[in-house]
Amino acid sequence: MVDLHTHSTASDGEKSPSELVFAAKENGVDVLALTDHDTVDGLEEAARAAKEAGLVFVPGIELNIEWPSGEFHLLGLGLKDISPSMRELLFRLRNNRVERNKKIFFALKNDGLDVDYGEFAALQGSSHAEDSLGRPHIAAYMVQKGIVKNRQKAFDKYLSKGTPFFVDFEGAPLPAAVKAVLDSDGLPVLAHPLSLYVGWGKIKGVLEGIRAAGVLGLEAWHPGAKENDCRRLESLARELGFFVTAGSDYHGPNVRADRKLGRTAGGYKIDGRFYYEELLPAFNG
């Protein structure tokens, strides 16, 4: 079993990098990528744990990309050396994340809610760096404060696009992100393509442009998509010259209980049928 899309406490996951690795091993995963949002801070710990557990470890990342609608996330798989261009990009993205969070807190507080950014950052500080915090952490804080009953309520009322308190995240330009991944000897992969919020009538042309920009792979199989849509994306990927990946986008049972390590849309085990030879360099490290 293979899982090329997971998250740890280095970004918005529930388990530490080592806990994630051992959980993957217990669930029968043989090849695991850690792809935290806009950070590589968990990779060393995960690599050590993978060696102990006997897993093939794929160092990765998930980068936020500028996009006019929905979300564009770019996976970088098989990072062998974190390049200066990647470090520069991550510094900018993580600063953007802090500023976005502060704007969200300003809007919430201005509406009379009992929230405080300093308190929020201090409460999270024991396990997360300030520049790795995002909306899931804000949602958890709002539950802790008794403002909402659960994280989903926080997103529905306060943190999702379309609410008065939503603040967009300033992502990286796609060419810069592709370059940073390639400079780090990684493979750039478009994550969960349906999150682009592009209709089926236009998605082929959009994907052609993304492929022309240097993105090599497409995560056709993701648990947030219907099985039939994944098959359709896989067919498009092959037609357009992408290699195909699949992932669980695992964050932990208390964050997304429906996502299981080593499994993707339709509950399928992620195995060799999802992969092409282009991914062997990432697997081989």
DAQUI-V41170 format. One record per residue. N is the residue number from 1. SS is DSSP state (a for helix, b for strand, c for the rest). Layout:
# DAQUI-V41170
((N;SS) (N;SS))
This chain:
# DAQUI-V41170
((1;c) (2;b) (3;b) (4;c) (5;c) (6;b) (7;c) (8;c) (9;c) (10;c) (11;c) (12;c) (13;c) (14;c) (15;c) (16;c) (17;a) (18;a) (19;a) (20;a) (21;a) (22;a) (23;a) (24;a) (25;a) (26;a) (27;c) (28;c) (29;c) (30;c) (31;b) (32;b) (33;b) (34;b) (35;c) (36;c) (37;b) (38;c) (39;c) (40;c) (41;c) (42;c) (43;a) (44;a) (45;a) (46;a) (47;a) (48;a) (49;a) (50;a) (51;a) (52;a) (53;a) (54;c) (55;c) (56;b) (57;b) (58;b) (59;b) (60;b) (61;b) (62;b) (63;b) (64;b) (65;b) (66;c) (67;c) (68;c) (69;c) (70;c) (71;c) (72;b) (73;b) (74;b) (75;b) (76;b) (77;b) (78;c) (79;c) (80;c) (81;c) (82;c) (83;c) (84;a) (85;a) (86;a) (87;a) (88;a) (89;a) (90;a) (91;a) (92;a) (93;a) (94;a) (95;a) (96;a) (97;a) (98;a) (99;a) (100;a) (101;a) (102;a) (103;a) (104;a) (105;a) (106;a) (107;a) (108;a) (109;a) (110;a) (111;c) (112;c) (113;c) (114;c) (115;c) (116;c) (117;a) (118;a) (119;a) (120;a) (121;a) (122;a) (123;a) (124;a) (125;c) (126;c) (127;c) (128;c) (129;c) (130;a) (131;a) (132;a) (133;c) (134;c) (135;a) (136;a) (137;a) (138;a) (139;a) (140;a) (141;a) (142;a) (143;a) (144;a) (145;c) (146;c) (147;c) (148;c) (149;c) (150;c) (151;a) (152;a) (153;a) (154;a) (155;a) (156;a) (157;a) (158;a) (159;a) (160;c) (161;c) (162;c) (163;c) (164;c) (165;c) (166;c) (167;c) (168;c) (169;c) (170;c) (171;c) (172;b) (173;c) (174;a) (175;a) (176;a) (177;a) (178;a) (179;a) (180;a) (181;a) (182;a) (183;a) (184;c) (185;c) (186;c) (187;b) (188;b) (189;b) (190;b) (191;c) (192;c) (193;a) (194;a) (195;a) (196;a) (197;c) (198;c) (199;c) (200;a) (201;a) (202;a) (203;a) (204;a) (205;a) (206;a) (207;a) (208;a) (209;a) (210;a) (211;a) (212;a) (213;c) (214;c) (215;c) (216;c) (217;b) (218;b) (219;b) (220;b) (221;b) (222;b) (223;c) (224;c) (225;c) (226;c) (227;a) (228;a) (229;a) (230;a) (231;a) (232;a) (233;a) (234;a) (235;a) (236;a) (237;a) (238;a) (239;a) (240;a) (241;c) (242;c) (243;b) (244;b) (245;b) (246;b) (247;b) (248;c) (249;c) (250;b) (251;c) (252;c) (253;c) (254;c) (255;c) (256;c) (257;c) (258;c) (259;c) (260;c) (261;c) (262;c) (263;b) (264;c) (265;a) (266;a) (267;a) (268;c) (269;b) (270;c) (271;c) (272;a) (273;a) (274;a) (275;c) (276;c) (277;a) (278;a) (279;a) (280;a) (281;a) (282;a) (283;a) (284;a) (285;c))
